[in-house]
Amino acid sequence: MGAGEDIELIVEHNLTVAIDSGHPPRQMDSWIASVKAELHRQEARRPGHIARVAQGIRARQNGRRVTGWREERGTHGISYTPDKEGTDRPPWL
């Protein structure tokens, strides 16, 4: 996914949350601009922020969450490997 798609996904998600909580933005254009500006500020402080937030939103849309682990099945069992994009849940979590 590209950064532009990630930003649009985050803006859509934030708009849905605002509307569902009963606080829809009054000035849509300025609200969208402020959300995007805040995303860019966070990205400047912590590179990869936008991608991580979008990844979390996509995982939740699929009924999952980002755990940082990936399940690997072998011929004799299962193991878990650290994976920053992983959504598998190890038994100890």
C-alpha positions in Angstrom: 0.0 0.0 0.0 1.2 3.5 -0.7 1.5 6.3 1.8 -1.4 8.2 0.1 -3.7 5.2 0.5 -2.7 4.8 4.1 -3.4 8.4 4.9 -6.8 8.2 3.2 -7.6 5.0 5.2 -6.7 6.7 8.5 -8.7 9.8 7.7 -11.7 7.7 6.8 -11.3 5.7 10.0 -11.0 8.9 12.1 -14.1 10.3 10.5 -16.1 7.2 11.2 -15.0 7.2 14.8 -15.9 10.9 15.1 -19.3 10.4 13.6 -20.0 7.2 15.7 -19.1 9.1 18.9 -21.5 11.9 18.1 -18.9 14.5 17.2 -18.9 15.0 13.5 -16.6 17.7 12.1 -18.3 20.9 11.3 -15.8 22.1 8.7 -14.9 18.9 6.8 -12.1 20.3 4.7 -10.3 22.0 7.6 -10.8 18.9 9.7 -9.3 16.6 7.1 -6.4 19.0 6.7 -5.7 19.0 10.4 -5.8 15.2 10.6 -3.4 15.0 7.7 -1.1 17.6 9.2 -1.0 15.7 12.5 -0.2 12.5 10.7 2.7 14.2 8.9 4.0 15.6 12.2 3.9 12.2 13.8 5.6 10.7 10.8 8.4 13.2 11.1 8.9 12.3 14.7 8.6 8.6 14.3 9.2 7.3 10.7 6.8 4.6 9.8 4.0 5.9 12.0 1.5 6.2 9.1 2.1 2.7 7.9 1.8 1.2 11.4 -1.5 3.0 12.1 -2.9 1.9 8.7 -1.7 -1.6 9.3 -3.5 -1.7 12.7 -6.7 -0.4 11.1 -6.6 -3.0 8.4 -5.9 -5.8 10.9 -8.9 -4.7 13.0 -11.2 -4.6 9.9 -10.3 -8.2 9.4 -11.1 -9.1 13.1 -7.4 -9.3 14.0 -4.8 -7.1 15.7 -1.1 -6.6 15.1 0.7 -8.7 17.6 4.2 -8.6 16.2 4.3 -12.4 15.8 3.9 -14.8 12.9 3.0 -18.5 13.2 5.2 -20.9 11.4 4.0 -24.5 10.9 6.6 -27.1 10.4 6.5 -30.9 10.0 6.6 -31.5 13.7 5.0 -28.5 15.3 4.3 -24.8 15.4 6.7 -22.0 16.4 6.3 -18.2 16.5 8.7 -15.8 14.9 8.9 -12.1 15.6 7.4 -10.2 12.7 6.6 -6.5 12.9 3.5 -7.0 10.6 2.4 -10.3 12.3 -1.1 -10.8 13.4 -0.8 -14.3 14.9 -1.3 -14.7 18.6 1.2 -16.8 20.5 -0.2 -18.8 23.4 1.6 -16.7 26.0 -0.1 -13.5 24.9 
